[in-house]
Amino acid sequence: MHPEHAKLLTQIQAMGRPPREGPPLRDSYGGSGHPFYSVGVPERRAIARAWIAERRGGQPSDALAVLDSLFAGDSHEEKTLPSFILAVDRAARRAVQPSDVERWLGELNGWAEIDCLCQSVFTAEDLATDWPAWKSLIERLAADENINKRRAAMVLLNAPVRASDDRRFRDLALEVVDLLKGERDILITKAVSWLLRTMTIRHRLEIEHFLAREADRLPKVAVRETRLKLATGTKSGRARTIREPG
């Protein structure tokens, strides 16, 4: 364990709620099964920001060494804290290679840990900087025997297709959906729906054509939610009252 990891873990444990003796709970909601200190997202973000401020001016390589240690930690909070750090620390994020992401994904389990790293950390700009390497990573993840990595292949593309008109992101997203459309585990079916719905923002016509062609082979939930998104702007068909994650 990296010494900085040990310090951060002490903060996590101190913020755990409610305080309890003995081993921590297990994360069931997020599906990881890892030890869980019940430290909320706002608290984890606060820990991340404070740590970034404390090491301001430090080398990205030093930060990545700490993140490596955290991703290999035991608890859900240790494994998700690095993603909050990367989302804010642009210098550290720019030092990340696709191979790092692939290695870190091997330490994660369940939708919450996968999405924390893949949903909103890496931007369209990040992927475009070395698109061949990122494209190769996503293709490998989509074909991996680990279902968490297959989900990651789709979630990594959500932010880029939402923010950019770059057809490379759209084309790869459709390729990945086409590859995984026959799976029926909820980890995959909900990610298929999420990615298709996100693509309706900038690629509405292409998604309409894709649905018309593939509806019988796609998960029913993905077809239903994407058609509702096209028709109403939301996945449920109800008026939007809060920001929709997908």
C-alpha positions, 0 to 999 in steps of 0.5 A: 500500500502506497503511504498516501493511500494509507492516509486516504484510507484513514480519512475514508474510515473516519467518514464512514457512517454510521461508525461501527466496530468490526469489519465494514459492510459489503457493497450490495447496491453497486453490485461489487460485493467489496467492503463498504464504509458507507461514505457518500459521493459528496464526501469522497469528492471532498477527499479527492479535492483536498488531496489534489490541493495538497499535492498541487504542483506534484508530478502526474506519475506520482499521482498515478502511483497512488491511484494504482494502489487505491484501485487495488485496495479492498473497499468500494471507497478505495476503488472509486476514489481514484476516479473522483481524483482523475475527474478533477486532476487534469494533469494526472488524467492526461498522463493516463494511458488506455493500458492503465484503464484496462489494468484498473478495470481488472480491479473493479466489479459491479455497475457503480465501480465501472461507471465511476471510472468510465462514465464521466472521467475521460472526455471526447478530447482525451480519447481523440488525443490518441484515438487508435489506442483508445479504440483498440482498448474499447474493442478489446473490452467489448470482446472480453470474457469479463462482463464488467469490461464489456459494460465498460466498453459502452460506458466509456463512449457515453461522454464522447458521443454526448459531447462531440459530433465526431463520427468515429465515436458514434461508429464505434459505439454502434459497433459495440452495441451491435456486438453486445446486443444479444446479451441479456444480463442487466449489466449489459442491457441497461448499458446498451439502452443508455448508450443508444439514448445518449446517441439520440442527442447528436445522431438521432437519424442514425439511431432511428435507422439502427432501431428500425433495423435491429429492434428484434435483436436488441434488448427490449428495455433498450428499444423501449427506452430509446424510442421513448427518448426519441419521442419525449426526450426522456427514457420514461416518457414522463416530463423531466424533473431532474437531470437524467443520467443517461 
